[in-house]
Each structure stands twice: as structure tokens, then as C-alpha cells.
């Protein structure tokens, strides 16, 4: 059995081939979303929810990223191993870069590790953090840095 901690220490999302590299962004109410399928036919939804700016930052643009996989993912345990999950995260990474361009370089993107299952929430949070760490140089090249504080995790545009 591979433990998540071991897996996180050994992988970088750059070595994993995303399911998609080109995304069609759809605006829906206060969010922007895209959908793609994995090799098992599961639907993965990626959503960037626009956050209301505070009064003193009325010109800022901030989004919260979340994603989920449909219920059939659990119905196909023989196809739903760690490799698929890493490819999903590689695709989420590709979606983040696509969204940054689409949203014209937003000020902040927050990562939500929230999940109804606390163990999954902790895993998501760790994977988002690993994304940021393994993409530190690429993020810096486009003007972003990773932040982690009492408010959560995310990337912010460096002025």
C-alpha cells in the first residue's frame, strides 16, 4: 500500500500527463467552470468561484478553486488508483494555468481542500500544497507565489 505522504514526496505533477490541456471555460452566476472526462469515463468538474472583494480591495479579483469527481469514480475501484488521481491533479494544474490566462491574471486563487470526508479534505489540501511547491518556479515566472496561512492555501499575484 502506498501512503499519501510517500506519494507526495515522490511525485511532481509535471511528470504526469493531464487528461486535458485545453479547456472551455463557462461562466455560470458567480463562477467559471470546466468539465473533462478521465480514462474511466468519470466526469471531473473544476470550478473557480469568484470571491466578493473587500471594501478596500474593490479592484481586486479573487477566486476559490474546487473540483470533484462524479460518484462513478468509487464504483470502479479497479480503475481508480493513485495514478488516476495524480493525472486528475495534473489536469487541475493545467486548468489553473489556463484559468489564469482566461481571467486575465487574477490577484488570488484560493485552494479549497474541503470535503465531507475529513480524510479526503486533508489529502486534497496536501495535494494542492504539493502542486504549489512543485510549480514554484513556473508560478514565479508568471508573477505568482504560493501562500499558506490561517486563511488557507493559494497563489497570489506578486506586484
N, CA, C and O of each residue as an XYZ file, in Angstrom:
636
protein
N       0.836     -1.171      0.000
C       0.000      0.000      0.000
C       0.892      1.249      0.000
O       1.853      1.347      0.763
N       0.552      2.177     -0.858
C       1.296      3.434     -0.932
C       0.626      4.438      0.000
O      -0.582      4.659     -0.087
N       1.391      5.032      0.872
C       0.867      6.053      1.770
C       0.927      7.409      1.073
O       1.826      7.675      0.275
N      -0.040      8.253      1.387
C      -0.112      9.564      0.758
C       1.172     10.355      0.981
O       1.661     11.000      0.054
N       1.724     10.319      2.182
C       2.948     11.071      2.467
C       4.078     10.627      1.546
O       4.816     11.461      1.021
N       4.219      9.318      1.345
C       5.253      8.789      0.448
C       4.982      9.233     -0.981
O       5.890      9.642     -1.704
N       3.720      9.147     -1.370
C       3.330      9.530     -2.724
C       3.646     11.001     -2.979
O       4.181     11.349     -4.032
N       3.319     11.861     -2.022
C       3.574     13.292     -2.181
C       5.060     13.596     -2.270
O       5.461     14.519     -2.979
N       5.871     12.842     -1.570
C       7.315     13.067     -1.613
C       7.929     12.621     -2.933
O       8.992     13.111     -3.312
N       7.285     11.707     -3.631
C       7.880     11.130     -4.836
C       7.381     11.727     -6.143
O       8.046     11.586     -7.169
N       6.238     12.387     -6.135
C       5.678     12.823     -7.406
C       5.836     14.325     -7.612
O       5.950     15.101     -6.664
N       5.838     14.695     -8.867
C       5.608     16.079     -9.237
C       4.555     16.030    -10.323
O       4.554     15.118    -11.150
N       3.676     16.984    -10.330
C       2.595     16.954    -11.299
C       3.109     17.162    -12.720
O       2.439     16.798    -13.686
N       4.289     17.743    -12.846
C       4.865     17.956    -14.165
C       5.225     16.665    -14.877
O       5.341     16.654    -16.103
N       5.406     15.572    -14.137
C       5.742     14.280    -14.743
C       4.518     13.480    -15.127
O       4.651     12.407    -15.716
N       3.350     13.960    -14.818
C       2.116     13.251    -15.104
C       1.397     13.945    -16.261
O       1.338     15.173    -16.316
N       0.857     13.156    -17.177
C       0.193     13.704    -18.359
C      -1.256     14.048    -18.015
O      -2.016     13.170    -17.605
N      -1.646     15.309    -18.175
C      -3.032     15.695    -17.880
C      -4.016     15.029    -18.847
O      -3.657     14.674    -19.969
N      -5.247     14.870    -18.396
C      -6.303     14.357    -19.272
C      -6.652     15.391    -20.339
O      -7.004     15.033    -21.463
N      -6.556     16.648    -19.992
C      -6.856     17.756    -20.895
C      -5.788     18.826    -20.739
O      -5.221     19.003    -19.661
N      -5.523     19.529    -21.815
C      -4.649     20.695    -21.768
C      -5.353     21.941    -22.278
O      -4.889     23.061    -22.067
N      -6.475     21.735    -22.951
C      -7.254     22.835    -23.497
C      -8.623     22.803    -22.829
O      -9.295     21.772    -22.821
N      -9.028     23.929    -22.275
C     -10.257     23.965    -21.501
C     -11.225     24.986    -22.078
O     -10.822     26.059    -22.527
N     -12.499     24.640    -22.058
C     -13.562     25.564    -22.444
C     -14.168     26.080    -21.145
O     -14.795     25.323    -20.404
N     -13.981     27.363    -20.871
C     -14.471     27.958    -19.628
C     -15.872     28.478    -19.841
O     -16.151     29.162    -20.826
N     -16.764     28.147    -18.901
C     -18.159     28.549    -18.974
C     -18.479     29.375    -17.732
O     -18.276     28.928    -16.603
N     -18.980     30.579    -17.957
C     -19.366     31.453    -16.838
C     -20.757     31.038    -16.388
O     -21.674     30.923    -17.201
N     -20.909     30.813    -15.087
C     -22.197     30.451    -14.511
C     -22.358     31.199    -13.196
O     -21.654     30.915    -12.227
N     -23.278     32.151    -13.159
C     -23.510     33.005    -11.998
C     -22.189     33.620    -11.542
O     -21.561     34.346    -12.313
N     -21.752     33.354    -10.318
C     -20.514     33.943     -9.793
C     -19.332     32.988     -9.919
O     -18.367     33.092     -9.162
N     -19.400     32.061    -10.871
C     -18.304     31.103    -11.027
C     -17.967     30.912    -12.496
O     -18.728     31.265    -13.396
N     -16.785     30.335    -12.692
C     -16.333     29.933    -14.022
C     -15.964     28.468    -13.888
O     -15.267     28.090    -12.946
N     -16.425     27.630    -14.826
C     -16.219     26.199    -14.680
C     -15.875     25.520    -15.991
O     -16.124     26.038    -17.080
N     -15.296     24.341    -15.842
C     -14.994     23.485    -16.976
C     -15.176     22.038    -16.525
O     -15.177     21.750    -15.329
N     -15.328     21.140    -17.481
C     -15.544     19.726    -17.194
C     -14.691     18.912    -18.147
O     -14.512     19.288    -19.306
N     -14.164     17.791    -17.659
C     -13.438     16.865    -18.524
C     -13.666     15.453    -18.025
O     -14.104     15.251    -16.892
N     -13.369     14.477    -18.865
C     -13.508     13.063    -18.515
C     -12.134     12.442    -18.333
O     -11.178     12.814    -19.013
N     -12.041     11.480    -17.397
C     -10.807     10.719    -17.280
C     -10.905      9.476    -18.163
O     -11.904      9.291    -18.859
N      -9.888      8.632    -18.143
C      -9.875      7.444    -19.000
C     -10.951      6.433    -18.655
O     -11.295      5.586    -19.478
N     -11.489      6.515    -17.438
C     -12.520      5.577    -16.997
C     -13.928      6.092    -17.289
O     -14.910      5.429    -16.955
N     -14.033      7.266    -17.907
C     -15.335      7.833    -18.226
C     -15.958      8.621    -17.093
O     -17.135      8.977    -17.164
N     -15.196      8.900    -16.052
C     -15.695      9.705    -14.946
C     -15.617     11.181    -15.317
O     -14.685     11.618    -15.993
N     -16.605     11.934    -14.868
C     -16.667     13.359    -15.159
C     -16.041     14.123    -13.992
O     -16.415     13.928    -12.836
N     -15.088     14.992    -14.309
C     -14.434     15.827    -13.302
C     -14.836     17.274    -13.587
O     -14.648     17.780    -14.694
N     -15.386     17.921    -12.581
C     -15.791     19.321    -12.680
C     -14.784     20.187    -11.942
O     -14.391     19.874    -10.819
N     -14.369     21.278    -12.576
C     -13.439     22.232    -11.982
C     -14.160     23.570    -11.923
O     -14.667     24.048    -12.938
N     -14.208     24.177    -10.743
C     -14.958     25.411    -10.558
C     -14.073     26.461     -9.887
O     -13.393     26.176     -8.901
N     -14.090     27.659    -10.428
C     -13.449     28.818     -9.821
C     -14.574     29.763     -9.406
O     -15.191     30.409    -10.254
N     -14.841     29.845     -8.097
C     -15.881     30.727     -7.573
C     -15.292     32.095     -7.292
O     -14.306     32.225     -6.567
N     -15.907     33.112     -7.874
C     -15.436     34.475     -7.642
C     -15.771     34.895     -6.220
O     -16.900     34.723     -5.761
N     -14.788     35.443     -5.532
C     -14.962     35.899     -4.157
C     -15.263     37.390     -4.163
O     -14.671     38.147     -4.932
N     -16.181     37.806     -3.307
C     -16.536     39.220     -3.220
C     -15.353     39.999     -2.662
O     -14.790     39.620     -1.636
N     -14.973     41.086     -3.328
C     -13.842     41.870     -2.827
C     -14.219     42.628     -1.557
O     -15.372     43.018     -1.375
N     -13.239     42.830     -0.685
C     -13.480     43.662      0.494
C     -13.520     45.116      0.050
O     -13.076     45.440     -1.051
N     -14.034     45.975      0.874
C     -14.200     47.388      0.505
C     -12.905     48.048      0.064
O     -12.896     48.828     -0.888
N     -11.791     47.735      0.766
C     -10.527     48.383      0.444
C      -9.821     47.748     -0.753
O      -8.823     48.281     -1.240
N     -10.326     46.633     -1.218
C      -9.734     45.975     -2.386
C     -10.766     45.811     -3.504
O     -10.825     44.769     -4.156
N     -11.565     46.836     -3.716
C     -12.670     46.760     -4.668
C     -12.220     46.395     -6.083
O     -13.004     45.854     -6.863
N     -10.982     46.683     -6.412
C     -10.479     46.393     -7.746
C      -9.817     45.020     -7.854
O      -9.399     44.627     -8.943
N      -9.716     44.290     -6.754
C      -9.021     43.009     -6.790
C      -9.925     41.915     -7.339
O     -11.151     42.019     -7.297
N      -9.295     40.860     -7.855
C     -10.034     39.701     -8.348
C      -9.505     38.467     -7.632
O      -8.311     38.167     -7.668
N     -10.419     37.762     -6.984
C     -10.046     36.597     -6.204
C     -11.028     35.472     -6.483
O     -12.233     35.694     -6.601
N     -10.490     34.254     -6.588
C     -11.314     33.081     -6.875
C     -10.952     31.956     -5.921
O      -9.823     31.865     -5.440
N     -11.937     31.098     -5.655
C     -11.678     29.891     -4.883
C     -11.861     28.699     -5.808
O     -12.902     28.548     -6.448
N     -10.840     27.856     -5.871
C     -10.832     26.683     -6.731
C     -11.367     25.472     -5.985
O     -10.991     25.224     -4.840
N     -12.235     24.728     -6.630
C     -12.662     23.435     -6.098
C     -12.899     22.503     -7.280
O     -13.124     22.952     -8.404
N     -12.847     21.217     -7.017
C     -13.161     20.243     -8.052
C     -13.759     19.016     -7.409
O     -13.582     18.777     -6.214
N     -14.468     18.238     -8.206
C     -14.999     16.982     -7.710
C     -15.141     16.000     -8.862
O     -15.243     16.373    -10.031
N     -15.142     14.733     -8.480
C     -15.272     13.630     -9.424
C     -16.629     12.992     -9.167
O     -17.039     12.832     -8.018
N     -17.330     12.624    -10.252
C     -18.662     12.052    -10.056
C     -18.620     10.750     -9.259
O     -17.548     10.177     -9.063
N     -19.771     10.285     -8.804
C     -19.859      9.113     -7.940
C     -19.375      7.831     -8.588
O     -19.001      6.899     -7.877
N     -19.368      7.748     -9.924
C     -18.945      6.504    -10.571
C     -17.469      6.215    -10.321
O     -17.018      5.086    -10.512
N     -16.713      7.230     -9.894
C     -15.296      7.006     -9.595
C     -15.147      5.919     -8.540
O     -14.282      5.051     -8.657
N     -15.998      5.967     -7.500
C     -15.950      4.954     -6.452
C     -16.534      3.626     -6.905
O     -16.269      2.592     -6.291
N     -17.322      3.641     -7.971
C     -17.936      2.413     -8.464
C     -16.972      1.585     -9.304
O     -17.288      0.449     -9.660
N     -15.798      2.134     -9.628
C     -14.831      1.438    -10.467
C     -13.485      1.361     -9.752
O     -12.505      1.928    -10.235
N     -13.415      0.666     -8.604
C     -12.174      0.673     -7.827
C     -10.978      0.087     -8.570
O      -9.840      0.448     -8.271
N     -11.206     -0.803     -9.526
C     -10.080     -1.374    -10.265
C      -9.434     -0.347    -11.193
O      -8.283     -0.519    -11.595
N     -10.154      0.711    -11.534
C      -9.622      1.739    -12.428
C      -9.239      3.019    -11.682
O      -8.629      3.916    -12.265
N      -9.585      3.106    -10.429
C      -9.424      4.354     -9.687
C      -8.248      4.283     -8.713
O      -8.441      4.406     -7.504
N      -7.049      4.087     -9.220
C      -5.870      4.024     -8.364
C      -5.221      5.369     -8.210
O      -5.726      6.371     -8.716
N      -4.081      5.403     -7.501
C      -3.380      6.655     -7.245
C      -2.938      7.341     -8.537
O      -2.931      8.569     -8.621
N      -2.569      6.539     -9.548
C      -2.115      7.122    -10.804
C      -3.204      7.974    -11.431
O      -2.919      9.077    -11.899
N      -4.442      7.498    -11.455
C      -5.532      8.304    -11.989
C      -5.691      9.591    -11.198
O      -5.896     10.655    -11.782
N      -5.600      9.506     -9.877
C      -5.777     10.698     -9.069
C      -4.671     11.710     -9.352
O      -4.924     12.913     -9.397
N      -3.471     11.232     -9.539
C      -2.370     12.138     -9.864
C      -2.602     12.773    -11.235
O      -2.312     13.955    -11.421
N      -3.118     12.013    -12.189
C      -3.429     12.605    -13.501
C      -4.530     13.645    -13.380
O      -4.511     14.662    -14.073
N      -5.491     13.390    -12.499
C      -6.537     14.390    -12.266
C      -5.896     15.659    -11.719
O      -6.211     16.757    -12.176
N      -5.002     15.518    -10.749
C      -4.343     16.692    -10.185
C      -3.461     17.386    -11.224
O      -3.359     18.612    -11.225
N      -2.828     16.619    -12.104
C      -2.045     17.231    -13.184
C      -2.961     18.038    -14.093
O      -2.576     19.099    -14.586
N      -4.173     17.538    -14.314
C      -5.139     18.255    -15.142
C      -5.649     19.498    -14.417
O      -5.869     20.535    -15.043
N      -5.837     19.400    -13.108
C      -6.228     20.570    -12.319
C      -5.135     21.636    -12.426
O      -5.435     22.822    -12.561
N      -3.871     21.216    -12.368
C      -2.752     22.153    -12.520
C      -2.820     22.844    -13.883
O      -2.664     24.062    -13.972
N      -3.053     22.066    -14.942
C      -3.179     22.644    -16.285
C      -4.365     23.608    -16.336
O      -4.296     24.651    -16.986
N      -5.448     23.255    -15.650
C      -6.634     24.123    -15.623
C      -6.330     25.438    -14.903
O      -6.811     26.495    -15.311
N      -5.539     25.375    -13.845
C      -5.168     26.598    -13.124
C      -4.428     27.555    -14.056
O      -4.741     28.744    -14.102
N      -3.456     27.042    -14.794
C      -2.706     27.894    -15.721
C      -3.606     28.450    -16.820
O      -3.480     29.616    -17.195
N      -4.508     27.626    -17.336
C      -5.455     28.083    -18.352
C      -6.363     29.167    -17.777
O      -6.627     30.176    -18.431
N      -6.835     28.956    -16.563
C      -7.741     29.917    -15.947
C      -7.042     31.247    -15.664
O      -7.651     32.306    -15.812
N      -5.792     31.203    -15.265
C      -5.051     32.442    -15.016
C      -5.074     33.319    -16.266
O      -5.291     34.527    -16.173
N      -4.851     32.720    -17.424
C      -4.901     33.478    -18.671
C      -6.325     33.928    -18.968
O      -6.551     35.086    -19.320
N      -7.282     33.021    -18.827
C      -8.692     33.336    -19.100
C      -9.166     34.507    -18.242
O      -9.818     35.420    -18.749
N      -8.845     34.488    -16.949
C      -9.304     35.519    -16.016
C      -8.398     36.753    -15.998
O      -8.560     37.636    -15.156
N      -7.456     36.806    -16.921
C      -6.541     37.935    -17.069
C      -5.754     38.197    -15.782
O      -5.734     39.306    -15.250
N      -5.113     37.138    -15.310
C      -4.203     37.181    -14.177
C      -4.863     37.726    -12.901
O      -4.567     38.837    -12.461
N      -5.758     36.924    -12.320
C      -6.430     37.366    -11.088
C      -5.431     37.572     -9.956
O      -4.329     37.024     -9.974
N      -5.835     38.371     -8.974
C      -4.959     38.683     -7.841
C      -4.704     37.474     -6.951
O      -3.616     37.326     -6.394
N      -5.713     36.605     -6.817
C      -5.550     35.461     -5.935
C      -6.429     34.299     -6.380
O      -7.543     34.491     -6.868
N      -5.904     33.090     -6.200
C      -6.686     31.870     -6.357
C      -6.477     31.067     -5.086
O      -5.358     30.664     -4.766
N      -7.561     30.841     -4.370
C      -7.504     30.063     -3.136
C      -7.820     28.607     -3.449
O      -8.641     28.321     -4.321
N      -7.178     27.696     -2.748
C      -7.409     26.268     -2.941
C      -8.289     25.760     -1.805
O      -7.958     25.934     -0.633
N      -9.380     25.149     -2.145
C     -10.259     24.592     -1.130
C     -10.039     23.097     -1.036
O     -10.277     22.367     -1.998
N      -9.587     22.641      0.113
C      -9.445     21.215      0.332
C     -10.677     20.638      0.999
O     -10.671     19.485      1.429
N     -11.733     21.431      1.088
C     -12.913     20.982      1.824
C     -13.564     19.773      1.162
O     -13.614     19.658     -0.063
N     -14.053     18.886      2.000
C     -14.733     17.684      1.554
C     -15.566     17.190      2.728
O     -15.229     17.438      3.886
N     -16.651     16.492      2.428
C     -17.482     15.966      3.512
C     -16.732     14.923      4.336
O     -17.071     14.693      5.496
N     -15.726     14.297      3.753
C     -14.888     13.323      4.446
C     -13.610     14.037      4.899
O     -12.828     14.479      4.057
N     -13.380     14.160      6.221
C     -12.192     14.880      6.713
C     -10.872     14.317      6.185
O      -9.936     15.082      5.954
N     -10.772     13.007      5.990
C      -9.536     12.426      5.463
C      -9.299     12.878      4.030
O      -8.172     13.208      3.663
N     -10.352     12.898      3.218
C     -10.215     13.378      1.836
C      -9.871     14.859      1.816
O      -9.077     15.302      0.986
N     -10.463     15.629      2.727
C     -10.159     17.061      2.804
C      -8.679     17.280      3.092
O      -8.045     18.137      2.476
N      -8.130     16.513      4.024
C      -6.706     16.633      4.354
C      -5.844     16.241      3.158
O      -4.829     16.884      2.888
N      -6.240     15.187      2.437
C      -5.489     14.764      1.257
C      -5.526     15.822      0.171
O      -4.497     16.124     -0.433
N      -6.706     16.393     -0.087
C      -6.819     17.439     -1.106
C      -5.938     18.626     -0.757
O      -5.234     19.163     -1.612
N      -5.983     19.033      0.508
C      -5.175     20.166      0.942
C      -3.694     19.891      0.718
O      -2.965     20.762      0.243
N      -3.245     18.686      1.057
C      -1.841     18.321      0.855
C      -1.484     18.294     -0.629
O      -0.392     18.715     -1.010
N      -2.391     17.805     -1.466
C      -2.109     17.761     -2.902
C      -2.043     19.159     -3.505
O      -1.202     19.420     -4.365
N      -2.916     20.058     -3.068
C      -2.835     21.433     -3.543
C      -1.506     22.063     -3.127
O      -0.874     22.774     -3.909
N      -1.096     21.798     -1.907
C       0.173     22.351     -1.430
C       1.328     21.779     -2.254
O       2.252     22.508     -2.615
N       1.278     20.474     -2.553
C       2.317     19.856     -3.374
C       2.325     20.449     -4.783
O       3.389     20.627     -5.375
N       1.145     20.753     -5.318
C       1.079     21.429     -6.616
C       1.859     22.738     -6.552
O       2.687     23.020     -7.418
N       1.591     23.525     -5.531
C       2.239     24.828     -5.419
C       3.744     24.693     -5.254
O       4.506     25.451     -5.855
N       4.174     23.738     -4.447
C       5.605     23.538     -4.231
C       6.287     23.072     -5.509
O       7.347     23.584     -5.869
N       5.686     22.101     -6.202
C       6.322     21.558     -7.404
C       6.241     22.518     -8.586
O       6.948     22.336     -9.577
N       5.393     23.531     -8.496
C       5.248     24.512     -9.573
C       5.770     25.890     -9.180
O       5.466     26.885     -9.837
N       6.553     25.946     -8.110
C       7.016     27.230     -7.579
C       7.713     28.087     -8.641
O       7.399     29.270     -8.777
N       8.644     27.513     -9.385
C       9.389     28.282    -10.396
C       8.472     28.735    -11.528
O       8.549     29.884    -11.966
N       7.616     27.852    -11.999
C       6.700     28.206    -13.091
C       5.730     29.305    -12.648
O       5.440     30.229    -13.409
N       5.235     29.197    -11.416
C       4.346     30.229    -10.888
C       5.077     31.568    -10.779
O       4.517     32.611    -11.117
N       6.312     31.540    -10.313
C       7.104     32.775    -10.190
C       7.323     33.411    -11.559
O       7.305     34.636    -11.685
N       7.529     32.590    -12.581
C       7.753     33.115    -13.936
C       6.552     33.868    -14.485
O       6.703     34.745    -15.336
N       5.353     33.529    -14.000
C       4.168     34.245    -14.479
C       3.649     35.238    -13.431
O       2.548     35.774    -13.562
N       4.461     35.476    -12.382
C       4.143     36.526    -11.428
C       3.313     36.116    -10.228
O       2.607     36.950     -9.661
N       3.379     34.847     -9.821
C       2.606     34.368     -8.672
C       3.512     33.723     -7.634
O       4.619     33.278     -7.934
N       3.011     33.686     -6.411
C       3.692     32.965     -5.341
C       2.645     32.206     -4.528
O       1.477     32.591     -4.470
N       3.090     31.132     -3.911
C       2.229     30.314     -3.070
C       2.129     30.944     -1.692
O       3.123     31.424     -1.147
N       0.928     30.941     -1.132
C       0.739     31.420      0.229
C       0.015     30.352      1.044
O      -0.816     29.610      0.522
N       0.337     30.289      2.294
C      -0.330     29.388      3.228
C      -0.374     30.088      4.572
O       0.666     30.399      5.153
N      -1.578     30.334      5.066
C      -1.715     30.994      6.355
C      -3.004     30.535      7.034
O      -3.628     29.569      6.595
N      -3.397     31.212      8.084
C      -4.602     30.828      8.814
C      -5.855     30.929      7.954
O      -6.882     30.335      8.284
N      -5.784     31.668      6.866
C      -6.926     31.835      5.971
C      -7.026     30.682      4.966
O      -8.090     30.457      4.388
N      -5.923     29.949      4.755
C      -5.949     28.846      3.803
C      -4.728     28.840      2.905
O      -3.720     29.483      3.200
N      -4.828     28.107      1.809
C      -3.748     27.997      0.830
C      -4.174     28.627     -0.483
O      -5.363     28.735     -0.783
N      -3.191     29.039     -1.252
C      -3.499     29.586     -2.557
C      -2.286     30.170     -3.221
O      -1.162     30.032     -2.739
N      -2.529     30.825     -4.337
C      -1.484     31.567     -5.022
C      -1.948     33.003     -5.145
O      -3.134     33.276     -5.328
N      -1.000     33.914     -5.041
C      -1.336     35.322     -5.204
C      -0.373     35.977     -6.168
O       0.798     35.610     -6.270
N      -0.907     36.962     -6.873
C      -0.103     37.715     -7.830
C       0.839     38.622     -7.058
O       0.436     39.307     -6.118
N       2.098     38.615     -7.469
C       3.110     39.468     -6.850
C       3.125     40.784     -7.614
O       3.214     40.794     -8.842
N       3.039     41.883     -6.893
C       3.006     43.195     -7.563
C       4.339     43.610     -8.068
O       4.471     44.685     -8.652
